[in-house]
């Protein structure tokens, strides 16, 4: 499991990773309950969506 810390004190852990035609999509969660989806296209890394503990992904 990969752990990535950000300035907001989130510790993102990759729950799953999948190769797609657009790049690698990673579903990550923080111990606070927040989730995010990252797209790592060749040469980039973008947060595609994120959600707090009590909110749906947006």
KAQUI-V733667 format. One record per run of one state. SS is the DSSP state (~ for helix, > for strand, _ for the rest). FROM is the first residue (numbers start at 1). TO is the last residue. Records with the same first field share a line. If there is no record, write none. Layout:
SS = FROM-TO / FROM-TO
//
This chain:
_ = 1-2 / 6-10 / 21-22 / 30-34 / 41-45 / 52-58
> = 3-5 / 11-20 / 23-29 / 35-40 / 46-51
//
